[in-house]
């Protein structure tokens, strides 16, 4: 995160007051595959923390009955 000030070009383009504070932040969007893997990983951790023995079928938790 960077904190700077609005210059004249930004002020004209965005209707902001020149010299006011400007915070910029760079972030990265994850792919659908990465998001799915992270959701499954966190769900597995949560099930384990709850003491539930689950198997995963098509990305969904299913109780193991054995």
C-alpha positions in Angstrom: 0.0 0.0 0.0 1.3 3.4 -0.9 0.2 6.8 0.3 0.7 9.7 -2.0 -1.1 12.8 -3.2 -3.4 13.4 -6.2 -1.7 15.2 -9.1 -3.3 17.5 -11.6 -4.0 14.8 -14.2 -5.7 12.5 -11.6 -7.7 15.4 -10.2 -9.0 16.3 -13.6 -9.7 12.7 -14.6 -11.4 11.6 -11.4 -12.9 14.9 -10.1 -10.7 14.8 -7.0 -9.1 17.8 -5.3 -5.4 18.2 -6.3 -3.1 17.6 -3.4 -5.5 15.4 -1.5 -4.3 12.1 -0.2 -4.2 9.1 -2.6 -3.9 5.6 -1.3 -2.9 2.9 -3.9 -3.0 -0.8 -3.3 -2.1 -3.6 -5.6 -3.8 -7.0 -5.3 -4.0 -10.2 -7.3 -7.2 -12.0 -8.2 -6.9 -15.8 -8.0 -8.1 -18.2 -10.7 -11.3 -20.3 -10.2 -9.1 -23.4 -9.8 -7.0 -21.7 -7.0 -10.2 -20.5 -5.3 -11.8 -24.0 -5.5 -8.6 -25.7 -4.1 -8.4 -23.2 -1.2 -12.1 -23.7 -0.4 -11.7 -27.4 -0.3 -8.5 -27.2 1.8 -10.1 -24.9 4.4 -13.3 -27.1 4.5 -11.2 -30.1 5.2 -9.4 -28.3 8.0 -12.7 -27.2 9.5 -14.1 -30.8 9.3 -11.0 -32.2 11.0 -11.1 -29.5 13.7 -14.7 -30.5 14.4 -13.6 -34.2 14.7 -15.7 -35.2 11.6 -14.3 -38.0 9.5 -15.3 -37.1 6.0 -14.6 -38.3 2.5 -14.7 -36.0 -0.4 -16.7 -36.8 -3.5 -16.9 -34.3 -6.4 -15.6 -31.6 -4.0 -18.3 -32.2 -1.4 -17.9 -33.6 2.1 -19.7 -36.9 2.7 -19.6 -38.6 6.1 -17.6 -41.9 6.2 -19.9 -44.6 7.7 -17.3 -47.3 8.2 
